[in-house]
Amino acid sequence: MGALTRQFVVASIIASLGAATVAAETIYYAVSEGQHYDRQSWRTGDLDQFKRNRPENVFDVYTVHRLQDGRAKVVRERTTPSGDWTLTLTYHYDKDGRLAKMEYDLRTFYGVCPCGETGPVRCERFYSVDRSGRPEKISERITEMKSGNTVDWTFAEPKTKHWARLSELPIRPR
């Protein structure tokens, strides 16, 4: 197969995949001011460009995925300036913009075993959400990250506000 034919085949395949492959994914992120990462100014940008050249002082990031059936999935990633913990929250919104379920994934260096041992832990939780927007924990799994074993350790958790409606987010998704 010649180079020109190969280019035509590749171009045809890309065209047949539709415009979704060309559309850039938008990211919403908060740039924190100075040492006070609680003061933020919100920005939007192209996700790929953001990944290539991430600005400094970004500790709160959202990506919004509009699903074909009218629902939305919002992935929020939070961290501390020191990197002591990272929290990924995945919010699933129904067609009417109401929060239906949540996934919680916290990773921290500071887990504490009842025996006194300390180390990195991961906490995964799944929540359903009632009609009033109140989350109800369905399951929880805490693992010690070095061994991967399930443990009964404690850890400090970041305070996090959850939004019962898509319209309540601190960003305005397109």
Buried (B, 14 or more C-beta within 10 A) or exposed (E): EEEEEEEEEEEEEEEEEEEEEEEEEBBBBBBBEEEEBEEBEEBBBEBEEBEEEEEEBBBBBBBBEEEEEEBBBBBBBBBEEEEEBBBBBBBBBBEEBBBBBBBBBBBBBBBBBEEEEEBBBBBBBBBBBEEEEEBEEEEEEBBBBEEEEEBEBEBEEEEEEBBBEBEEBEBEBE
